Amino acid sequence: MTPAINLAKKRGLDYQLHEYTHDSNAVSFGLEAAEKLGVDVAQVFKTLVVATEVGTLAVAILPVDKTLNFKKMAKALSSNKILPCKKVQMADPKQVERSTGYVLGGVSPLGQKKRLATIIDISAEAHTTIYVSGGRRGLEIELPPLQLATALSALFSNITDD
């Protein structure tokens, strides 16, 4: 059991676990998950951790085939008064692992050591369920996006490049 699964159980979320054999040569963990699970890439979401200009961390959850737009992410955090900032950048990988308790490629938005401000790309609302990391490479949790947002106190916003 990962902390992500434990939290999903504790919160009574409607979730399903999906396991696959992770290929250590995979270029993209998210695209690998979509391919091996046989689901549309638009339904599989990656968890990225960003740092503000003062070093505060936040989480962005977006489709695996999209690129995070740093300006939109900073605006989503600031305009919703979640985390005042003017810009964000990718967080240092060691800091990500320390803060979340997960290894890169297996960072789940659920069950992180420290709860971070979280923004989910608005495209998630178009799906009945989405897939996010279950806390290790080769494990995905499928759940309704609104339940994920509620469990994380997250907001939906457009945070990807168009």
C-alpha positions as a LaTeX table, in Angstrom:
\begin{tabular}{lrrr}
\hline
Residue & $x$ (\AA) & $y$ (\AA) & $z$ (\AA) \\
\hline
Met1 & 0.00 & 0.00 & 0.00 \\
Thr2 & 1.19 & 3.48 & $-0.84$ \\
Pro3 & 0.21 & 6.63 & 1.07 \\
Ala4 & $-1.94$ & 7.56 & $-1.97$ \\
Ile5 & $-3.98$ & 4.35 & $-1.71$ \\
Asn6 & $-4.27$ & 4.72 & 2.06 \\
Leu7 & $-5.65$ & 8.25 & 1.67 \\
Ala8 & $-8.10$ & 7.17 & $-1.06$ \\
Lys9 & $-9.40$ & 4.43 & 1.24 \\
Lys10 & $-9.56$ & 6.72 & 4.27 \\
Arg11 & $-11.51$ & 9.37 & 2.33 \\
Gly12 & $-13.87$ & 6.78 & 0.82 \\
Leu13 & $-13.06$ & 7.85 & $-2.73$ \\
Asp14 & $-14.54$ & 5.95 & $-5.69$ \\
Tyr15 & $-11.28$ & 4.67 & $-7.12$ \\
Gln16 & $-9.83$ & 1.75 & $-9.02$ \\
Leu17 & $-6.21$ & 0.68 & $-9.07$ \\
His18 & $-4.47$ & $-0.18$ & $-12.32$ \\
Glu19 & $-1.06$ & $-1.83$ & $-12.32$ \\
Tyr20 & 1.30 & $-2.41$ & $-15.21$ \\
Thr21 & 4.92 & $-3.44$ & $-15.59$ \\
His22 & 6.98 & $-0.28$ & $-15.76$ \\
Asp23 & 9.69 & $-0.18$ & $-18.42$ \\
Ser24 & 12.76 & 1.58 & $-16.98$ \\
Asn25 & 13.64 & 2.74 & $-20.52$ \\
Ala26 & 10.34 & 4.60 & $-20.97$ \\
Val27 & 10.89 & 8.21 & $-21.98$ \\
Ser28 & 7.60 & 9.45 & $-20.47$ \\
Phe29 & 6.07 & 7.74 & $-17.44$ \\
Gly30 & 2.63 & 9.18 & $-18.21$ \\
Leu31 & 2.58 & 8.24 & $-21.87$ \\
Glu32 & 3.77 & 4.77 & $-20.90$ \\
Ala33 & 0.86 & 4.47 & $-18.44$ \\
Ala34 & $-1.69$ & 5.51 & $-21.08$ \\
Glu35 & $-0.29$ & 3.03 & $-23.59$ \\
Lys36 & $-0.02$ & 0.08 & $-21.21$ \\
Leu37 & $-3.47$ & 0.69 & $-19.72$ \\
Gly38 & $-5.02$ & 1.24 & $-23.16$ \\
Val39 & $-6.62$ & 4.58 & $-22.26$ \\
Asp40 & $-6.74$ & 7.95 & $-24.00$ \\
Val41 & $-3.74$ & 10.12 & $-23.07$ \\
Ala42 & $-6.13$ & 13.00 & $-22.38$ \\
Gln43 & $-7.47$ & 11.00 & $-19.42$ \\
Val44 & $-4.06$ & 10.27 & $-17.84$ \\
Phe45 & $-2.70$ & 13.10 & $-15.71$ \\
Lys46 & 0.81 & 13.79 & $-14.45$ \\
Thr47 & 1.71 & 15.40 & $-11.15$ \\
Leu48 & 4.32 & 18.15 & $-11.36$ \\
Val49 & 5.75 & 20.10 & $-8.44$ \\
Val50 & 6.68 & 23.72 & $-9.02$ \\
Ala51 & 8.45 & 26.30 & $-6.87$ \\
Thr52 & 7.53 & 29.98 & $-6.58$ \\
Glu53 & 10.12 & 32.74 & $-6.66$ \\
Val54 & 10.40 & 32.49 & $-2.85$ \\
Gly55 & 10.74 & 28.70 & $-2.93$ \\
Thr56 & 7.23 & 27.73 & $-1.84$ \\
Leu57 & 6.09 & 24.51 & $-3.52$ \\
Ala58 & 2.80 & 23.83 & $-5.31$ \\
Val59 & 1.36 & 20.97 & $-7.37$ \\
Ala60 & 0.11 & 21.04 & $-10.95$ \\
Ile61 & $-1.97$ & 18.12 & $-12.26$ \\
Leu62 & $-2.28$ & 18.07 & $-16.03$ \\
Pro63 & $-2.69$ & 15.67 & $-18.97$ \\
Val64 & 0.48 & 13.70 & $-19.71$ \\
Asp65 & 0.57 & 14.88 & $-23.32$ \\
Lys66 & 0.42 & 18.58 & $-22.40$ \\
Thr67 & 3.03 & 21.07 & $-21.22$ \\
Leu68 & 2.62 & 23.13 & $-18.07$ \\
Asn69 & 2.38 & 26.86 & $-18.76$ \\
Phe70 & 4.29 & 28.48 & $-15.90$ \\
Lys71 & 2.59 & 31.88 & $-16.31$ \\
Lys72 & $-0.89$ & 30.31 & $-16.20$ \\
Met73 & 0.10 & 28.25 & $-13.15$ \\
Ala74 & 1.39 & 31.32 & $-11.29$ \\
Lys75 & $-1.75$ & 33.23 & $-12.24$ \\
Ala76 & $-4.02$ & 30.38 & $-11.07$ \\
Leu77 & $-2.23$ & 30.26 & $-7.71$ \\
Ser78 & $-2.28$ & 34.07 & $-7.27$ \\
Ser79 & $-5.71$ & 34.95 & $-8.60$ \\
Asn80 & $-7.34$ & 32.37 & $-6.38$ \\
Lys81 & $-5.38$ & 33.71 & $-3.40$ \\
Ile82 & $-3.93$ & 30.25 & $-2.82$ \\
Leu83 & $-0.32$ & 31.28 & $-3.06$ \\
Pro84 & 0.71 & 34.83 & $-3.98$ \\
Cys85 & 3.40 & 34.59 & $-6.65$ \\
Lys86 & 4.45 & 36.17 & $-9.91$ \\
Lys87 & 6.20 & 33.18 & $-11.43$ \\
Val88 & 6.90 & 29.51 & $-10.92$ \\
Gln89 & 9.46 & 27.04 & $-12.21$ \\
Met90 & 9.97 & 23.30 & $-11.87$ \\
Ala91 & 11.03 & 22.41 & $-8.34$ \\
Asp92 & 14.37 & 20.75 & $-7.65$ \\
Pro93 & 13.91 & 16.95 & $-7.94$ \\
Lys94 & 15.46 & 16.28 & $-4.51$ \\
Gln95 & 13.14 & 18.84 & $-2.94$ \\
Val96 & 10.18 & 17.18 & $-4.70$ \\
Glu97 & 11.08 & 13.76 & $-3.30$ \\
Arg98 & 11.65 & 15.17 & 0.21 \\
Ser99 & 8.41 & 17.13 & 0.22 \\
Thr100 & 6.13 & 14.51 & $-1.35$ \\
Gly101 & 7.72 & 11.30 & $-0.11$ \\
Tyr102 & 7.56 & 9.88 & $-3.64$ \\
Val103 & 10.20 & 9.19 & $-6.30$ \\
Leu104 & 10.01 & 11.05 & $-9.60$ \\
Gly105 & 7.82 & 9.22 & $-12.06$ \\
Gly106 & 5.72 & 7.97 & $-9.16$ \\
Val107 & 4.66 & 11.25 & $-7.54$ \\
Ser108 & 1.00 & 10.98 & $-6.63$ \\
Pro109 & $-1.08$ & 14.04 & $-5.82$ \\
Leu110 & $-2.61$ & 11.96 & $-3.01$ \\
Gly111 & $-0.87$ & 11.13 & 0.26 \\
Gln112 & 2.04 & 13.52 & $-0.02$ \\
Lys113 & 4.10 & 14.13 & 3.14 \\
Lys114 & 3.33 & 17.84 & 3.03 \\
Arg115 & 0.03 & 19.07 & 1.67 \\
Leu116 & 0.77 & 21.57 & $-1.08$ \\
Ala117 & $-1.42$ & 24.07 & $-2.90$ \\
Thr118 & $-2.79$ & 22.20 & $-5.92$ \\
Ile119 & $-4.20$ & 23.22 & $-9.30$ \\
Ile120 & $-5.80$ & 20.65 & $-11.63$ \\
Asp121 & $-6.02$ & 21.48 & $-15.32$ \\
Ile122 & $-9.57$ & 22.35 & $-16.27$ \\
Ser123 & $-9.60$ & 19.65 & $-18.97$ \\
Ala124 & $-10.06$ & 17.08 & $-16.17$ \\
Glu125 & $-13.66$ & 18.25 & $-15.75$ \\
Ala126 & $-14.51$ & 16.84 & $-19.20$ \\
His127 & $-13.88$ & 13.27 & $-17.99$ \\
Thr128 & $-15.96$ & 11.02 & $-15.76$ \\
Thr129 & $-12.71$ & 9.63 & $-14.33$ \\
Ile130 & $-9.03$ & 10.46 & $-14.69$ \\
Tyr131 & $-5.87$ & 8.49 & $-13.92$ \\
Val132 & $-3.15$ & 9.80 & $-11.61$ \\
Ser133 & $-0.10$ & 8.12 & $-10.15$ \\
Gly134 & $-0.80$ & 5.72 & $-7.32$ \\
Gly135 & 2.49 & 6.52 & $-5.62$ \\
Arg136 & 4.93 & 4.38 & $-7.54$ \\
Arg137 & 5.92 & 3.73 & $-11.11$ \\
Gly138 & 3.56 & 1.21 & $-12.68$ \\
Leu139 & 0.57 & 2.05 & $-10.46$ \\
Glu140 & $-2.29$ & 4.37 & $-11.41$ \\
Ile141 & $-5.42$ & 5.38 & $-9.50$ \\
Glu142 & $-8.55$ & 6.04 & $-11.55$ \\
Leu143 & $-11.06$ & 8.34 & $-9.86$ \\
Pro144 & $-13.56$ & 11.15 & $-10.56$ \\
Pro145 & $-11.76$ & 14.50 & $-10.95$ \\
Leu146 & $-14.13$ & 16.28 & $-8.57$ \\
Gln147 & $-13.36$ & 13.74 & $-5.82$ \\
Leu148 & $-9.65$ & 14.29 & $-6.41$ \\
Ala149 & $-10.10$ & 18.07 & $-6.19$ \\
Thr150 & $-12.13$ & 17.78 & $-2.99$ \\
Ala151 & $-9.62$ & 15.42 & $-1.35$ \\
Leu152 & $-6.77$ & 17.84 & $-2.17$ \\
Ser153 & $-8.67$ & 21.13 & $-1.68$ \\
Ala154 & $-7.58$ & 21.79 & $-5.26$ \\
Leu155 & $-8.98$ & 24.18 & $-7.84$ \\
Phe156 & $-9.50$ & 23.69 & $-11.57$ \\
Ser157 & $-7.85$ & 26.16 & $-13.94$ \\
Asn158 & $-6.38$ & 26.28 & $-17.45$ \\
Ile159 & $-2.66$ & 25.67 & $-16.78$ \\
Thr160 & $-1.45$ & 24.11 & $-20.04$ \\
Asp161 & $-0.04$ & 25.53 & $-23.25$ \\
Asp162 & $-2.78$ & 25.72 & $-25.87$ \\
\hline
\end{tabular}
